[in-house]
Amino acid sequence: MSDSPAFLAAVAAFGKLQNPPKTSKVNAGAKSYWFAPLPEILDAVRPILAAHCLFVRYQTGPHESGGVLVVCEIVHGSGTIVSQAALVCPGGTNMQLVGSGLTYARRYA
């Protein structure tokens, strides 16, 4: 596996990635924190991934807990998945809460 084109592409791309700047602030009562918004994260990583024949995709579906499973995959042009992360966000009928949870899960995955 370590000499597969997908693995070598991932190593090359990940070596060029940097943590995106935290440009948005949340004030949550006594606590506040800065974070990188999802569109800025994707804008930062897409060109580097594409240059190495890689792309990011998200898949969602129901989770046994009643929440929504979010799976983030880094995929090589050959179809090989070279990285995968999964998180569960809240489900329910409050679509604003579900949407916020999906964005949060995508950002952290």
C-alpha positions as CSV (number, residue, x, y, z in Angstrom):
1,M,0.0,0.0,0.0
2,S,2.8,2.5,0.8
3,D,3.9,2.6,-2.8
4,S,0.4,2.9,-4.3
5,P,-0.3,6.0,-6.5
6,A,-3.1,7.0,-4.1
7,F,-1.0,6.7,-1.0
8,L,1.9,8.6,-2.6
9,A,-0.5,11.4,-3.8
10,A,-2.0,11.7,-0.3
11,V,1.5,12.0,1.3
12,A,2.5,14.7,-1.2
13,A,-0.7,16.6,-0.8
14,F,-0.9,16.4,3.0
15,G,2.7,17.6,3.1
16,K,1.6,20.9,1.5
17,L,-1.6,21.4,3.6
18,Q,-1.6,24.0,6.4
19,N,-4.1,24.7,9.1
20,P,-6.5,27.3,7.8
21,P,-6.7,30.6,9.7
22,K,-9.4,30.9,12.3
23,T,-11.3,33.9,11.0
24,S,-14.7,33.5,12.7
25,K,-15.5,34.1,16.4
26,V,-18.3,32.5,18.5
27,N,-19.3,34.1,21.8
28,A,-21.0,31.4,23.9
29,G,-21.8,33.0,27.2
30,A,-18.6,33.2,29.3
31,K,-16.6,31.5,26.7
32,S,-15.6,32.6,23.2
33,Y,-13.5,30.9,20.6
34,W,-12.2,31.4,17.0
35,F,-12.7,28.8,14.3
36,A,-12.1,28.3,10.5
37,P,-15.4,28.3,8.6
38,L,-16.1,25.3,6.4
39,P,-16.0,27.2,3.1
40,E,-12.6,28.7,3.9
41,I,-11.3,25.2,4.9
42,L,-12.5,23.8,1.6
43,D,-11.2,26.7,-0.4
44,A,-7.8,26.1,1.2
45,V,-7.6,22.4,0.6
46,R,-9.3,21.9,-2.8
47,P,-6.5,23.2,-5.0
48,I,-3.8,21.2,-3.2
49,L,-5.9,18.0,-3.3
50,A,-6.8,18.5,-6.9
51,A,-3.1,19.0,-7.9
52,H,-2.5,15.5,-6.6
53,C,-5.6,13.9,-8.1
54,L,-7.4,13.8,-4.8
55,F,-10.8,15.2,-3.7
56,V,-12.9,15.4,-0.6
57,R,-16.5,14.2,-0.4
58,Y,-19.0,13.9,2.4
59,Q,-21.6,11.2,2.8
60,T,-24.5,11.5,5.3
61,G,-27.1,9.0,6.5
62,P,-29.1,8.0,9.6
63,H,-27.3,6.8,12.7
64,E,-28.7,4.3,15.2
65,S,-28.6,7.0,17.9
66,G,-31.2,9.0,16.0
67,G,-28.6,11.5,14.8
68,V,-27.0,11.9,11.4
69,L,-23.8,10.2,10.5
70,V,-21.3,12.3,8.5
71,V,-18.5,10.6,6.8
72,C,-15.7,12.6,5.2
73,E,-13.5,10.9,2.7
74,I,-10.4,11.9,0.8
75,V,-10.6,10.0,-2.4
76,H,-7.9,9.5,-5.1
77,G,-8.9,9.7,-8.8
78,S,-8.5,5.9,-9.0
79,G,-11.3,5.5,-6.6
80,T,-9.1,4.6,-3.6
81,I,-10.2,6.1,-0.3
82,V,-7.0,7.3,1.4
83,S,-8.5,8.9,4.5
84,Q,-11.8,8.7,6.3
85,A,-13.3,10.3,9.3
86,A,-16.9,9.9,10.7
87,L,-18.8,11.9,13.2
88,V,-22.5,11.9,14.4
89,C,-24.4,15.1,14.7
90,P,-27.9,15.7,16.2
91,G,-30.9,14.6,14.2
92,G,-34.6,15.5,14.7
93,T,-37.1,17.8,13.2
94,N,-35.4,21.1,13.9
95,M,-33.7,21.6,10.5
96,Q,-31.7,24.6,11.6
97,L,-30.1,22.4,14.4
98,V,-29.6,19.5,12.0
99,G,-28.0,21.9,9.4
100,S,-25.7,23.4,12.0
101,G,-24.7,20.0,13.2
102,L,-23.9,18.8,9.6
103,T,-21.7,21.9,9.0
104,Y,-20.0,21.3,12.4
105,A,-19.4,17.7,11.6
106,R,-18.1,18.4,8.1
107,R,-15.7,21.0,9.4
108,Y,-14.3,18.8,12.1
109,A,-14.1,15.7,10.0
